[in-house]
Amino acid sequence: RAIAELDGLAAFAEAAVRHDYRQPEFCNEATIEIDGGRHPVVERQIDSFIANDTRLSPARRMLLITGPNMGGKSTYMRQAALIVLLAHCGSFVPAARCRLGPIDAIYTRIGASDDLASGRSTFMVEMTEAAAILNGATDKSLVLMDEIGRGPSTFDGVALAFAIARHLIEKNRAWTLFSTHYFELTRLAEEFAQLANVHLAAIEHQHSIVFLHSVNEGAASQSYGLQVAALAGVPNSVIRAAKKQLLKLEQNSAAQN
């Protein structure tokens, strides 16, 4: 057991030196401050990783994260959780600076998978995970909610996402990173001062999309869904048809408002 512990600590030390990890600071204040945070796995797979800050406080308990698919939302959320986890394991962390107050647990609702052997659909698994978070998270917990409410109709999904976000702010009061493609949720910042909108930046260039992977304040201006579909190789005829349908939907929505 002593040799195993020594081996683990030696591995932490080697990783810290090799990958420029920094010593985390612990305090009694209610805060999560990460400057220049990086994902310890993803940064090893690419040539240039874009580091980002994560700041949570009693006045800023939830970050509502918007932006395109493949823009880096999940990476940004997971790197924050991994930095917190590494710090509590006794490791230095992949960040320029890290200061953490008391944290009692990390809860995650990430990814889409079913459990058909147990008779549970993807949406049922999602809701089961959400229920565990809503019933267990405290004001000292770190919660990652990555795309909630995608299984049912759009209206049901938006309604559930709204209600879950509100519960996390009002009841759990947990440190929350909440990513979504439902732009309607960005209006929650008008209702709750503790919620801040942030987005993963992207730009269109020559009818394509360029992911900047930087986290900026404010909500995203669009989801870039069609651009990502084109990038994946969806036929141009399908993209053109989707653009026409999107225009009709936007016009109908504007007329109803």
Salt bridges, closest charged atoms under 4 A:
GLU14 OE2 - ARG18 NH2 2.54
ASP20 OD1 - ARG22 NE 3.24
GLU25 OE2 - ARG97 NE 3.78
GLU29 OE2 - ARG99 NH2 2.56
GLU33 OE1 - ARG55 NH1 3.76
GLU33 OE1 - ARG97 NH1 3.11
GLU33 OE2 - ARG99 NH1 3.29
ASP35 OD1 - ARG55 NH2 2.51
ASP35 OD2 - ARG97 NH1 3.53
GLU43 OE1 - ARG38 NE 2.60
GLU43 OE2 - ARG44 NH1 3.17
ASP115 OD2 - ARG120 NH2 3.45
GLU129 OE1 - ARG109 NH1 3.40
ASP139 OD1 - LYS140 NZ 3.97
ASP139 OD2 - ARG173 NH1 3.66
GLU147 OE2 - HIS181 NE2 3.39
GLU191 OE1 - ARG166 NH2 2.99
GLU217 OE2 - ARG60 NH2 2.95
